[in-house]
Structure formats: C-alpha cells, structure tokens
Amino acid sequence: MLFNKLSKGISLAISPVLACAFVLASVGEAQAGCSDKIAAKDAGKAQDSAPGDIIDTAVGAGKFTTLAKALGAAGLVETLKGKGPFTVFAPDDAAFAKVPADALNALIADKAKLTKVLTYHVVNGEVLAKKVVKLKSAKTLEGSSVAIKQADGAVMVDDAKVTATDIKCSNGVIHVIDKVLMPQ
C-alpha cells in the first residue's frame, strides 16, 4: 500500500513522535471498525476476524492515541509488535488526561523515564482476567512488580481500576486501566 511505503520513508526522516502522529492520522477510517470489534469483545461477542497485534489493536481502538504517541517516543512500538506474548495494562486517553499536561510533556521528552513508566504497564506472558484476579502481584518488564487486588467489586492494578479485560491480540492481551501507573 502506498501509505505504508510513505510512512516508512517519513519515519526514517522525522522523529518517532511525529511519525506516530502520521500513522495515527492514517487509521482514522479504520478506528471505527476496530472500536466496534473491541466493544463487541468487551460485550462477550465473537470477533469476525483474527485480532491484530497489541499496537494495531490499541491504535485501531481510537482511545489509546496518547499511549501510542508515548510508545513511539520511547521506541517501544516494535517491541509490542513482537512475538510476545505480552499482557498490557493500557491506560486509555481518559487516564492520560488525568496527568497534568506539563508533567506528561516532560515525561514524553525524557525517553529513559518514559520507557521505565511504559514498561511498568507490561507483563511478560498472556495473563487473562481469570488469572489476574487470583494474583497479588505481577512482575513487569520494567523489573518491579505491580500490586493486584480486588476492591469494591473491581480489580485494581496498583491504584488503577481495570475497566475492560481480555482484549485478545495476536501477541497477547490488553486490559484497560483508568490511570497511568508510576513505578516506585
């Protein structure tokens, strides 16, 4: 596809953040379809087609644009497009909106800190919700562990509430959370 050739050329010539913006802009038409598939999955309905990888699924959902931008800035896109499997506790755009803009911009500008924060959201292996609820913690790719507990009928990962579970991807699973996690 012409866009794929253009985006590869563009990504070599400009920063990963700007390249990510071009990619995100190009999936506008696909977002509605992918969002419908994720909504159907959340409702327990079968998807019509095979799932994409973690990055394609998140970008296609249309509610993870800040996460996608951050993954591009940290250079983690290829990692999460890799074989896996991975479990991602993914903050949606509403979760990122809770972070003050100046703090978020400073985080995105600091690649080392951004990488630490983002890898704190990823667990090696596919951990579905039925297993997550039985855990007290899970070791992240960042190296430390997130605390997992049930409180008031909800599953909490550190102090973030899990709002959607088991979004299956070809290389793992996404669980949506309502807050950006910060490693200690």
Residue pairs with C-beta under 8 A, 6 or more apart in sequence:
3 26
7 19
7 22
7 23
7 26
10 19
10 22
11 19
11 22
16 72
16 73
16 75
16 77
17 69
17 72
17 73
17 108
19 72
20 68
20 69
20 71
20 72
20 73
20 77
21 69
23 59
23 68
23 72
24 59
24 65
24 68
24 69
27 59
27 60
30 60
31 59
31 60
31 61
31 62
32 62
33 60
34 52
34 57
34 59
34 60
34 61
34 62
35 60
35 61
35 62
35 63
37 47
37 48
37 49
37 60
38 57
38 60
38 61
38 164
38 167
40 46
40 47
41 47
41 166
41 167
41 168
42 164
42 167
47 168
50 170
51 57
51 168
51 169
51 170
52 60
52 169
52 170
53 80
53 81
53 84
53 169
53 170
53 171
54 80
54 81
54 84
54 86
54 88
54 169
54 171
54 172
54 174
55 68
55 71
55 77
55 80
55 81
56 81
56 169
57 167
57 169
57 174
58 64
58 67
58 68
58 88
58 90
58 174
59 65
59 68
61 167
63 92
63 93
63 94
64 90
64 92
64 93
65 93
66 91
66 93
66 96
66 97
66 104
67 90
67 91
67 92
67 93
67 96
69 108
70 96
70 107
70 108
70 114
70 118
71 77
71 80
71 118
73 108
73 111
73 114
74 111
74 114
74 115
74 118
75 111
75 115
76 115
76 118
76 119
80 86
80 88
80 122
80 171
81 171
82 171
83 171
84 126
84 171
84 172
85 124
85 125
85 126
85 171
85 172
85 173
86 122
86 123
86 124
86 125
86 126
86 141
86 171
86 172
86 173
87 122
87 123
87 124
87 125
87 126
87 127
87 132
87 138
87 172
87 173
87 174
87 175
88 121
88 122
88 123
88 172
88 173
88 174
88 175
89 121
89 122
89 123
89 146
89 157
89 160
89 162
89 175
89 177
89 181
90 121
90 174
90 175
90 176
90 177
91 121
91 160
91 176
91 177
91 178
91 179
91 180
91 181
92 163
92 176
92 177
92 178
94 178
95 160
95 177
95 178
95 179
95 180
96 104
96 180
98 179
98 180
99 107
99 180
107 113
107 114
107 117
108 114
116 142
116 183
117 142
117 180
117 181
117 182
117 183
119 140
119 141
119 142
120 140
120 141
120 142
120 144
120 146
120 181
120 182
120 183
121 140
121 177
121 181
122 140
122 141
122 142
123 138
123 139
123 140
123 141
123 146
124 139
124 141
125 172
126 172
126 173
127 135
127 138
127 173
128 165
128 166
128 173
129 155
129 162
129 165
129 166
129 175
132 138
132 148
132 155
132 162
132 165
132 175
133 148
133 150
133 155
135 148
136 147
136 148
136 149
137 145
137 146
137 147
137 148
138 145
138 146
138 148
139 145
140 146
140 183
142 183
144 183
144 184
146 157
146 158
146 181
147 156
147 157
147 158
148 155
148 156
148 157
149 155
149 156
150 156
154 161
154 162
155 161
155 162
155 165
156 162
157 175
157 177
157 181
158 181
159 179
160 177
160 178
160 179
160 180
160 181
161 177
161 178
161 179
162 175
162 176
162 177
163 176
163 177
163 178
164 175
164 176
165 175
165 176
166 173
166 175
167 173
167 174
167 175
167 176
